[in-house]
Amino acid sequence: MIQKTIIYILGFLILYLVGGGILFNHVFPPKPIDYAAYFEKHQQFASKEEGMQLSIKKLDEKKVYLKVSLEPYAAGPPGHIHQEFDEFFAVEKGTLSLLIHGQKRTLKAGDSILIPKGTPHKPFNETGQMVILNDSSDIHPTMPSHFAYGLSQLYPVMDQHGTKSPKVLLKLASLGLKFDTWVADVPLFPQKVIRWLVGPTTRLFGD
């Protein structure tokens, strides 16, 4: 009797997760965000955990241009990859440290680098001076608008609960597969499966 009950419960959970994944990811996907209405010029959002502050310079529905500050000794984000977009770093002030494929590089004021999509990387600040990232020419967008939106939603959760909290994983799941950041040292497939399965539940119950 107990075994049958466990089987029924597991069956229900599997049906719920898979069915919810199909319904909320494909049949009734989240409504598109009006990024131009959500963001304002010079609006700022920050992560104390990462020691980073982002300021909107300009944006449209597809891309956003940011001025990014890294506090002294800022840890920066975990090593990660973006599958769908390149990332451009232009150092306006200070010395930026970067891990690229596990190899450290340093960029000084006036230096810039393009990180191709799919490349594991991690920016951080090893110095006691502020680092400012800013492409004054605005030739290279900093990131897609939907990614900036995702960061603005994720940062408060990280700062309140810590980067290793399950709440951060739930917030990532609620942002869905379109939020294109993936932990570099974990296989992509299970990360995507977890977001696909858990995301609908977190959106339904307001994660």
Secondary structure, DSSP 4 states (H G I P E B T S, - for coil): -HHHHHHHHHHHHHHHHHHHHHIIIIISPPPPP-HHHH--TT-EEEETTTTEEEEEEEE-SSEEEEEEEE-TT---SPSEE-SS--EEEEEEESEEEEEETTEEEEEETT-EEEE-TT--EEEE--SSS-EEE--TT--S-SEEHHHHHHHHHHHHHHHHH-TTSHHHHHHHHHH-TTS--EETTS-HHHHHHHHHHHHHHHHHTT-
